[in-house]
Amino acid sequence: MDSARLPGHHGYSGYRGIPAFRQAVARYYQRRFGVVLDPEREVLPLIGSKEGIVNLGLAYLDKGDVALVPDVSYPPYSMGAYLAGAEVCWMPVTQESGYLPDVSSIPVEVARRSKILWVNYPHNPTGATAELSFYAEVVSFCREHDILLASDNPYVDVTYDGYQAPSVLQVPGAMDCAVEFMSFSKTYNMGGWRLGAAVGNSAVLKTLLQVKSNVDSGHFRAVYDAGVTAVETTSQQWIEERNRVYQRRRDYVLEILPEIGLRADKPKGSLYVWAQVVEGDGSFYADQALSQAFVAVAPGEIYGPGGKQYVRLSVAVPDERLKQALDRLRHWYVNR
Ligand SMILES: Cc1ncc(COP(=O)(O)O)c(C=O)c1O
């Protein structure tokens, strides 16, 4: 509030934000992952990570290029590629493989045309997680084929059952080929503030900045100041208590699933339960749930063609509302 009241804070704050914000993000990476970042060259503030994700597509992709995108995944990875006129090559991710793509199965001629490869763990929509050994394999593949590795990591601090998620930048050599997206929306419950950062390879961030500086003019100074306060003062204890609330809701959703015609694995992170539809497909289920139980669940197909048999449920709703929604789904499903 104090920052918002200062008249001097109402002007443009610069394309690269304020140094204090970049330094706070660098300190977070050092503290949380042991990754050393140069705040001047290896941290770029974003107006929410979604902005940076789509602008990275515009910065790196042209007609004839390919973006390697997990099937299923957060839609802006593919949409950023389509907006740039590029092609999307879906990398299958399945329950059997822990929703991790097998990069060794990507044909060489596809790898040759590929400019970006997207990963996101903890994963939206499946809640799957990845270990450093997986990241190491992807880093090596991207270095071999000269592909930009984009790791979208907004749920890194939204994890359950004591699990701690890593950063791709912990892998030796990742800085040569990778950038990671950090979001203040999930870790600090600041979705409406629109604040994020891209960190990692400095040449990539410079190119992203070139696009961004023609599109936006940085954020409101008070938002950067709020971000510094969030990242510097939020305790691990607060994060763990908040995660216990989501975890309790996750467990409640999992308990009810068999009664509403769905089945799912227990996710170790993210805000979602990725549930397979027992009868029919995900779009039919979502349509019926909305029109008959007045409950919105996301049809799996919007995350890629591989999501056809699934719906995504969110635990980012208050307990009472979640219970009401599940009660309605149960009533609808039993009487359908
Ligand atoms: C995987 C993933 N990446 C990025 C975002 C966007 O986050 P932000 O609010 O920082 O734009 C979301 C939001 O739902 C998400 O699920």
The ligand as a Gaussian input file, in Angstrom:
#p B3LYP/6-31G(d) Opt

LIG

0 1
 C        1.246000     -24.722000     -15.957000
 C        0.900000     -23.282000     -15.812000
 N        1.764000     -22.360000     -16.246000
 C        1.509000     -21.052000     -16.139000
 C        0.334000     -20.613000     -15.572000
 C        0.068000     -19.142000     -15.540000
 O        0.483000     -18.536000     -14.387000
 P        0.544000     -16.960000     -14.269000
 O       -0.600000     -16.573000     -13.383000
 O        1.881000     -16.661000     -13.666000
 O        0.413000     -16.366000     -15.632000
 C       -0.607000     -21.517000     -15.105000
 C       -1.876000     -21.062000     -14.541000
 O       -2.817000     -21.764000     -14.366000
 C       -0.312000     -22.898000     -15.226000
 O       -1.161000     -23.837000     -14.810000

